[in-house]
Amino acid sequence: MAKYEYKCRHCHCRFSKSVKIEERNQPQMCPSCGKTDSEKVLSNIAFNKTNFQDSADCESCVEDSGQAGCHGDGCACCSN
């Protein structure tokens, strides 16, 4: 089972629900109004990238760049 986000066509409530993958596109019952008139919508997702560098490495990287903040653009210690 996976968690999907839905929007009720009747009351416009957005809700998430764990459903079987093969049932993900079927309308789900709205917890607000009880109607089974919903559609699956795209939800926001978040990624968590583990940073294996310690903060001392990042500070020296910023110092080497001559910039006040993270310089990004492929920097392994600053790109999170």
C-alpha positions in Angstrom: 0.0 0.0 0.0 1.1 3.5 -0.7 -0.1 6.9 0.4 -1.8 9.1 -2.2 -3.4 12.5 -2.1 -6.9 13.2 -3.4 -9.3 16.1 -3.9 -13.0 15.8 -3.4 -15.0 17.2 -6.4 -18.0 17.9 -4.1 -16.5 19.9 -1.2 -13.0 20.5 -2.6 -11.4 19.0 0.5 -7.8 17.6 0.0 -6.9 14.5 1.8 -4.4 11.7 1.8 -5.1 8.0 2.1 -3.2 4.7 2.0 -4.6 2.5 -0.7 -3.4 -0.5 -2.7 -1.4 0.5 -5.8 -4.0 -1.1 -8.1 -6.8 1.0 -6.5 -4.9 4.4 -6.6 -6.9 5.8 -9.5 -10.3 4.8 -8.1 -12.3 7.6 -6.4 -11.9 7.5 -2.6 -14.4 8.5 0.1 -13.9 12.1 1.4 -13.4 12.2 5.2 -15.1 15.6 5.3 -18.4 15.1 3.4 -18.5 11.3 3.0 -19.0 11.5 -0.8 -17.0 9.1 -3.1 -16.3 11.7 -5.7 -12.6 12.3 -5.6 -9.7 12.5 -7.9 -6.0 11.7 -7.3 -3.9 14.8 -7.4 -0.2 15.4 -7.5 1.2 16.0 -4.0 4.3 17.8 -2.9 7.1 15.5 -2.0 10.3 16.1 -0.1 13.7 14.5 -0.4 16.2 14.2 2.3 19.8 14.0 1.1 22.2 12.8 3.7 25.3 15.0 3.8 28.4 12.9 4.6 30.7 16.0 5.0 31.0 17.6 8.4 30.5 21.3 9.0 34.2 22.0 9.2 34.6 20.8 5.6 31.8 23.0 4.5 33.2 26.1 6.3 36.6 25.7 4.6 34.9 25.2 1.3 33.1 28.5 1.7 36.3 30.2 2.8 38.1 28.9 -0.3 35.4 30.2 -2.6 35.8 33.8 -1.2 32.0 34.1 -0.9 30.0 34.8 2.2 27.6 31.9 1.7 27.4 28.5 0.1 28.5 28.6 -3.5 26.6 25.5 -4.6 27.0 24.5 -8.2 28.3 21.0 -7.7 29.9 21.6 -4.3 29.7 18.3 -2.6 29.8 19.7 1.0 27.3 22.5 0.5 24.6 21.0 -1.8 21.8 19.6 0.4 
